[in-house]
Amino acid sequence: MADVWKACKPFVTGSLAGCSATCVIQPIDMVKVRVQLGAAEGGSTSPFKIAGDMIKEEGIGSMYKGLSAGLLRQVVYTGARLGLYDIFIDAAKTPGQAMPFWKTSACALSAGGIAAVLGNPADLSLIRMQADSMLPKAEQRGYRNVGHAFSSIIAAEGVGGLFKGSGPTATRAMALNFGMLGFNTKAKDVLADMGCQKGGSVQVFGASAIAGFFASFFSLPFDYVKTQVQKMKPDPVTGELPFKGPVDCAMKQIKLGGPLRLWSGFPTYYVRIAPHAMITLIMQEQVKKMWGTIGL
C-alpha cells in the first residue's frame, strides 16, 4: 500500500494544487476565452466590457460556466504535469551536483506535452462550454455539464473528436510548463543563492511570481491558436474548415493582424495565467508540507 501511495502522491499533490487554483481563477479564464474569440471575430476585446455584458445578459453563474470541465482538466492535466515533472526531476538529478537549466527545461517540456494529450478531452469540453453561448441560437449545443459535453462530442464527431486540437494543446502546454516549472525551479535556486530561506515564503512566492510571467509570455500564442482550432466549425455551404491546422491558423492570424495578434488579450491572459500558476505552485508546496505533517 505504501508503494502505491508513493507512486500516486506526486499526481494527487498536483491535482489538489491545480483544482484549488482553478476555483479562484475560473471567472478570469472565462473572460480570457471570450476576449480571444472576440479578437478572432472582430468583436470587443475589453475584458471589463465582456465581463459586464456576460453578467448582465447571462447572470453571475456564467462566470463559472465550464467549471466541472475545468476541475476535471486539473485532476488529469495538472496532476499529470506536476507529478511527471517531479518524477522526471528526481530521475534526472545527479547526486552532489546542481541541476542544469537545460535538464529542468527538458523535464518541464516532456511533462507538459504528455499531460496535455491526457487532458485534451476535458480541455476541449471546457472551451466548447465556454464558447457555446456566443454561437447563434440554432447552433448552440446547450451543454449541461462536462459529461454531457463528452457524450455530445463523441456522438457528433466520434471518440477521436475528443482529441481535436491535441497537437496545439500539447505545444501550448509544453511552452507553459517550460515557463512555469522550468523558471520556477531556476528562480528558486537564484533566490536561495541570494540568501532567501529554502522553502520559505519569500523564496516560494518570489519564484512563483517569476514563473507566472514566463508561463504567460511563452504560452499565449499557442493558447490563442489552440482556442481558434478547437472552436472551428465547417462552413455550412462548402463544408470546409476555416483552418487546415494550427500552423495554417497561426499564419492566417498573423496575416490578418500581424505577429502581435497572437498575443491578443495578453493583460487578461496574464491576470489569468500568472495567478493560477502562482496559486498552483504555492498550493503544491503547502500540500507537500501537509503530507509531511500527517505522516504521508
C-alpha positions in Angstrom: 0.0 0.0 0.0 2.9 2.3 0.8 4.4 1.8 -2.6 1.1 2.6 -4.3 0.7 5.8 -2.3 4.4 6.8 -3.1 3.7 6.4 -6.8 0.4 8.3 -6.7 1.4 11.1 -4.3 3.0 13.4 -6.9 -0.1 13.2 -9.1 -2.5 13.7 -6.1 -0.5 16.7 -5.0 -0.6 18.3 -8.4 -4.4 17.6 -8.8 -5.2 19.3 -5.4 -3.0 22.3 -6.2 -4.5 22.7 -9.7 -8.1 22.4 -8.5 -7.5 25.0 -5.8 -6.2 27.5 -8.3 -9.0 26.8 -10.8 -11.7 27.6 -8.3 -10.2 31.0 -7.8 -9.3 31.8 -11.4 -12.3 30.3 -13.3 -14.1 33.7 -13.9 -10.9 35.3 -15.3 -10.4 32.2 -17.6 -13.9 32.6 -18.8 -13.4 36.2 -19.8 -10.0 35.3 -21.4 -11.6 32.8 -23.7 -14.3 35.4 -24.7 -11.5 38.0 -25.3 -9.7 35.6 -27.7 -12.9 34.8 -29.5 -13.8 38.5 -29.8 -10.3 39.2 -31.3 -10.8 36.5 -33.9 -14.4 37.6 -34.8 -13.9 41.3 -34.8 -15.9 41.8 -31.5 -15.0 43.6 -28.3 -11.7 42.6 -26.6 -12.2 44.7 -23.5 -12.2 42.3 -20.5 -14.3 44.8 -18.5 -17.0 45.2 -21.2 -17.1 41.4 -21.8 -17.4 40.6 -18.1 -20.1 43.2 -17.7 -22.1 42.0 -20.7 -21.8 38.4 -19.5 -23.1 39.1 -16.0 -25.9 41.4 -17.4 -27.0 39.0 -20.2 -26.3 35.6 -18.7 -26.1 36.1 -14.9 -23.3 35.7 -12.5 -23.3 31.9 -13.0 -22.0 32.4 -16.5 -18.6 33.3 -15.0 -18.3 29.7 -13.7 -19.6 28.0 -16.9 -17.5 25.0 -17.6 -16.1 24.7 -14.0 -16.8 20.9 -14.0 -14.7 20.5 -17.1 -12.1 22.9 -15.6 -11.7 20.8 -12.4 -11.6 17.6 -14.4 -8.9 19.1 -16.5 -6.9 20.0 -13.4 -7.2 16.5 -12.0 -5.9 14.9 -15.2 -3.7 17.6 -16.7 -2.2 19.5 -13.8 -2.0 16.3 -11.7 0.0 14.7 -14.6 2.2 17.6 -15.5 3.3 18.4 -11.9 3.5 14.8 -10.9 5.5 13.8 -14.0 7.8 16.8 -13.6 8.7 15.8 -10.0 9.3 12.2 -11.2 11.4 13.3 -14.1 13.4 15.8 -12.0 14.2 13.0 -9.4 15.3 10.7 -12.2 17.5 13.4 -13.8 19.3 14.5 -10.6 23.0 13.8 -10.2 23.9 13.4 -6.6 26.1 16.3 -5.4 25.6 18.4 -8.5 23.3 21.3 -9.2 20.6 20.6 -11.8 21.5 22.5 -15.0 18.7 24.6 -16.6 18.6 22.5 -19.7 17.6 19.5 -17.7 14.8 21.2 -15.8 13.6 22.6 -19.2 13.6 19.1 -20.7 11.7 17.7 -17.8 9.2 20.5 -17.9 8.7 20.2 -21.7 8.2 16.4 -21.6 5.8 16.5 -18.6 3.7 19.3 -20.2 3.4 17.5 -23.6 2.4 14.1 -22.1 -0.1 15.6 -19.7 -1.7 17.8 -22.3 -2.7 14.8 -24.5 -4.2 13.1 -21.5 -6.1 16.2 -20.5 -7.3 17.2 -24.0 -10.8 15.8 -23.8 -11.5 17.9 -20.7 -9.8 20.9 -22.2 -11.8 20.7 -25.4 -15.0 20.3 -23.4 -14.2 23.4 -21.3 -13.6 25.5 -24.5 -16.8 24.3 -26.1 -18.8 25.0 -22.9 -17.4 28.5 -22.5 -17.9 29.5 -26.2 -21.4 27.9 -26.6 -23.5 30.8 -25.6 -21.7 33.0 -28.2 -23.0 30.9 -31.0 -26.3 31.7 -32.9 -29.2 30.1 -31.0 -29.7 27.5 -33.7 -26.1 26.4 -33.4 -25.8 26.3 -29.6 -25.3 22.8 -28.2 -26.6 23.6 -24.7 -24.1 21.6 -22.7 -25.4 20.8 -19.2 -22.1 19.6 -17.7 -18.8 18.0 -18.7 -20.4 14.6 -19.0 -23.0 15.9 -21.5 -20.2 17.7 -23.4 -18.2 14.5 -23.7 -21.2 12.5 -24.9 -22.3 15.2 -27.4 -18.8 15.4 -28.9 -18.5 11.6 -29.2 -22.0 11.4 -30.8 -21.2 14.1 -33.3 -17.5 13.5 -34.0 -16.6 10.1 -32.7 -14.1 9.4 -29.9 -11.4 11.0 -31.9 -13.3 14.3 -31.7 -12.3 14.5 -28.0 -8.7 14.8 -29.1 -9.3 17.6 -31.7 -6.6 20.2 -31.3 -4.4 17.9 -29.2 -1.3 19.0 -31.2 -1.6 22.7 -30.4 -2.8 21.9 -26.9 0.3 19.8 -26.3 2.6 22.5 -27.8 0.9 25.2 -25.7 1.3 23.0 -22.6 5.0 22.5 -23.3 5.5 26.2 -23.6 3.5 26.9 -20.4 5.3 24.2 -18.5 8.7 25.4 -19.7 7.9 28.9 -18.4 6.1 27.8 -15.2 8.1 24.9 -13.9 11.5 25.4 -15.6 11.7 29.1 -14.4 10.2 28.3 -11.0 13.0 25.8 -10.3 15.6 28.2 -11.7 14.2 31.2 -9.7 14.2 29.1 -6.5 17.9 28.4 -7.0 18.7 32.0 -7.8 16.8 33.3 -4.7 18.4 30.7 -2.5 21.8 31.9 -3.7 20.7 35.4 -2.8 20.1 34.3 0.8 16.4 33.5 0.8 15.5 30.7 3.1 14.9 27.4 1.2 11.2 26.6 1.3 10.5 30.0 3.0 7.6 32.2 1.9 9.9 34.7 0.1 11.5 32.1 -2.0 8.2 30.2 -2.8 6.2 33.4 -3.5 9.0 35.1 -5.5 9.8 32.1 -7.6 6.1 31.5 -8.4 5.7 35.2 -9.4 8.6 34.9 -11.8 7.3 31.6 -13.2 3.8 33.1 -13.7 5.2 35.8 -16.0 7.2 33.4 -18.1 4.4 30.9 -18.3 2.1 33.6 -19.7 4.6 35.0 -22.2 5.7 31.7 -23.7 2.2 30.1 -23.8 -0.2 32.8 -25.0 0.5 32.4 -28.8 -0.1 28.7 -28.6 -3.1 29.2 -26.4 -4.6 31.6 -28.9 -4.1 29.2 -31.8 -5.4 26.3 -29.8 -8.6 28.2 -29.0 -9.2 29.0 -32.6 -8.6 25.4 -33.8 -10.8 23.8 -31.0 -13.8 26.1 -31.7 -13.7 26.0 -35.5 -16.7 24.6 -37.4 -17.2 23.6 -41.1 -18.6 26.2 -43.4 -22.3 25.4 -43.8 -22.1 25.8 -47.6 -18.7 24.3 -48.6 -18.2 22.0 -45.6 -14.6 23.2 -45.4 -12.9 24.1 -42.1 -11.5 27.6 -41.7 -8.0 26.3 -40.9 -6.1 23.3 -42.2 -4.3 23.0 -38.9 -2.6 25.0 -36.1 0.2 26.3 -38.4 -2.3 27.4 -41.0 -4.3 29.1 -38.3 -1.3 30.9 -37.0 -0.3 32.1 -40.4 -3.8 33.4 -41.2 -4.0 35.2 -37.9 -0.6 36.9 -38.5 -1.7 37.9 -42.0 -4.8 39.5 -40.6 -3.3 41.4 -37.7 0.5 40.9 -37.6 2.5 38.8 -35.1 1.2 40.6 -32.1 -2.3 39.3 -32.9 -1.1 36.0 -31.4 -0.7 37.9 -28.1 -4.3 39.3 -28.2 -5.7 39.7 -24.7 -2.3 39.4 -23.0 -3.2 41.6 -20.0 -6.3 39.4 -19.3 -4.3 36.2 -20.1 -1.5 37.3 -17.7 -4.1 38.0 -15.0 -5.5 34.6 -15.5 -2.3 32.5 -16.0 0.1 34.2 -13.6 -2.1 34.0 -10.5 -3.2 30.4 -11.5 0.5 29.4 -11.8 1.4 31.2 -8.6 -1.5 29.7 -6.6 -0.8 26.2 -8.1 2.9 26.3 -7.2 2.2 27.8 -3.7 -0.5 25.2 -3.0 1.8 22.4 -4.3 4.3 23.4 -1.6 1.6 23.6 1.0 0.2 20.2 0.1 3.7 18.7 0.2 4.1 20.1 3.7 0.7 18.7 4.7 1.7 15.2 3.7 4.8 15.5 5.9 2.7 16.9 8.8 0.3 13.9 8.7 2.9 11.4 8.1 2.3 10.6 4.4 
